[in-house]
Amino acid sequence: MTTRKPTMADVARHAGVSLKTVSRVVNQEPHVRASVQQRVQAAISALGYRRNEAAARLARGATMLTLGLVMENISNEFYARLAAAVEAAAAEHEALVVFGSYEESPDKERMLIESMAARGVDSLIVVPSAADHGWLAEHASLRMVFVDRLPPGLATADVVVLDDEGGGRAATEHLLARGHRRVALISDDDGLSSVHDRAAGYRAALAAAGLPADEGLVVRGVFDPCLVAEEVARLLDLADPPTAFFAANNRAAIGILRALRERAERPAYVGFDDFALADVFSPGVTVVRYDVPMLARTAVDLLLRPADGAARLVKLPVELIPRGSGELPPP
Amino acid sequence: MTTRKPTMADVARHAGVSLKTVSRVVNQEPHVRASVQQRVQAAISALGYRRNEAAARLARGATMLTLGLVMENISNEFYARLAAAVEAAAAEHEALVVFGSYEESPDKERMLIESMAARGVDSLIVVPSAADHGWLAEHASLRMVFVDRLPPGLATADVVVLDDEGGGRAATEHLLARGHRRVALISDDDGLSSVHDRAAGYRAALAAAGLPADEGLVVRGVFDPCLVAEEVARLLDLADPPTAFFAANNRAAIGILRALRERAERPAYVGFDDFALADVFSPGVTVVRYDVPMLARTAVDLLLRPADGAARLVKLPVELIPRGSGELPPP
């Protein structure tokens, strides 16, 4: 906190005036008393405040620098952490975040984006659904960055994704290295690029180890942890059950935890996505982790630094964190 | 979904036009082609859409019905659930939510509120910090509802709180009924009315059982689960340790889970606040639970139905959910 650049808010606090007053002084608007103006200028000098591009935009119109964040579901821990990180990244640019979640409904996703655009939110960060996003081509004035997944049907967009395939491969290789030969994949909507790529990494690792891809061990399109738990129980009841699981997202990992609560088996498992309590379980949950604040900062950066043409694709690294569940041996 | 009232978004989808176009037709604005107007009117008739007060406000200005939600920390599960619930409640009124979190800094809380006000957000839901909120008296044009805690220094505000004292008493009585006589309290900032009232309930239950309140068993002002874990470990190492804990919030409950991970003791504990994985631990975490969607709906309702003078205080019920950790006997 001590090395960050002073913000308009710091100036407001130092001068004992409102943010709006500082904004008026900085923008040389009328209706500010001379004494107040002097106090603000003194605070600006004392703190070494310098107006940045973002702050200048903010000052030009009250609603100019509001970032919209459109995501699937704020009550999923991944989105809560992403929202907190986007908010922190936006705050560095003195911007607010308007957020909305579309609960897996592409229709609601579209309504949210249109509604935000109608309210003057011109910069959007979107975690896109699996639906076609070609309709966004008509919203050329909107500045958008897609996060976590590629938007289908919109080749020109800036995107920040994770190394999903690398993560899927690392998770599966980790399990294979412990001697597992029957590794199940618990996944959701294959139409999402992230889900698709994690599954591709899983298959690549199996192929590299010379193992057949047994589609009977692959569960797809299951979103709710309770339904995941049922699928995991079903797999464990097979005549030749899996001895390990790769959970392609946090809901799948939580579903496995639920399923194992009432069973004697202790299969190994690795989850994609860290979560707050992953290290409190016994054994701790081995996960593929990534830097959520960096994901958010990268998206906000792309949004505020317009490209000169070509679409930008940033792929962020992931890392495997061993905590116990992924290191269990086959029975 | 089938019984809810049709919204402008439904009309837009049905007519195959944008939300903005529907808004223009509903408000009889110019620049809508006759054929489009007819299509929208047909959709309005087909769906039985009726403009409500909120939608009319929305239509009068793009940013009019934006609710601001100011809270402590979106990455804490309580706030993520509250945010999702406020968003769902706001969506019923075709409103968006602008959110911000102040990370326990009363200064940032004030900046957020002022910044939102400067952007035309005139309706705010605030989970207030423990600081004096008297300064808000000068923002008479802002419509505000406080949630979860009373705002210190602002007697005139509408507030929705939980039955914190009743919950604290129920949790403690539950532990006493299992034979515990040394019950510790893990709490955070006593300056927050919710925290204060939960502790008051704890003390009331001890007093009713004729037990002395041992201040050596009370931990206050600890926010981080890892620090809570250290305090719990310290208490368990006492010569006469507690055999049960009342965790006054979800961070305290998670801290207890962390502390017990590496210890032989199995003290009983009850947490205030439910959390997604509470039933997955073994034993499951007994909690004082409340209806987060109702909390959100009540707040949005108060915000959209202005009072005719007197401040309104709504207190919502809580209930104890036994899952195992609160039913463990003393050793």
Interface residues (C-beta under 8 A of the other chain):
Chain A: A9 A12 R13 S18 L19 K20 S23 A62 T63 T66 N73 I74 S75 E77 Y79 A80 R81 A83 A84 E87 L96 V97 V98 F99 G100 S101 D107 K108 M111 E114 S115 M116 A118 R119 G120 I254 L257 R258 R261 A276 L277 V280 F281 S282
Chain B: A9 A12 R13 S18 L19 K20 S23 A62 T63 T66 N73 I74 S75 E77 Y79 A80 R81 A83 A84 E87 L96 V97 V98 F99 G100 S101 D107 K108 M111 E114 S115 M116 A118 R119 G120 I254 L257 R258 R261 A276 L277 V280 F281 S282
